[in-house]
Amino acid sequence: MFTLKTANNPVYTTEDLSAIDLQIEFEEMPGMILPFSASKNDVEQHGREIYARAQAGEFGVVGAYVPPPEPAANQPTTTGTEEL
């Protein structure tokens, strides 16, 4: 298990608010600020704990979920078939 040293910039990353992205530093990795996704159903205990602490406001207000932008109408996609 990892020991959290710092966490900043929490933001919800799912519409159902079940995941939060943060910038974190673990005691076991000093000086390394890492992106981290924590969820309430995380397979790791430290992930579930970080999620609960973030949701409780320990690392500041959790930013609102922002859905990804819709592709432009004239934007090519990777679906369909290619004709040669």
Residue pairs with C-beta under 8 A, 6 or more apart in sequence:
1 44
1 45
1 46
2 26
2 27
2 28
2 46
3 26
3 27
3 28
4 24
4 25
4 26
4 27
4 46
4 49
4 50
4 53
5 24
5 25
5 26
5 27
5 30
6 24
6 25
6 33
7 22
7 23
7 24
7 25
7 36
7 50
7 53
7 54
7 58
7 59
8 22
8 23
8 24
8 59
8 60
9 21
9 22
9 23
9 59
9 60
9 63
10 20
10 21
10 22
10 54
10 59
10 60
10 61
10 62
10 63
11 20
11 21
11 22
11 62
11 63
11 64
11 65
12 19
12 20
12 62
12 63
12 64
12 65
13 19
13 20
13 21
13 37
13 65
14 39
14 65
15 65
15 67
17 65
18 39
18 40
18 41
19 37
19 38
19 39
19 40
19 51
20 37
20 38
20 39
20 50
20 51
20 54
20 55
20 62
21 35
21 36
21 37
21 38
22 35
22 36
22 38
22 50
22 54
22 59
23 33
23 34
23 35
23 36
24 33
24 34
24 35
24 36
24 50
25 31
25 32
25 33
25 34
26 32
26 34
36 47
36 50
37 47
38 47
38 48
38 50
38 51
38 54
39 47
39 48
39 51
40 48
40 51
40 52
40 55
41 48
42 48
42 51
53 59
54 62
55 62
71 77
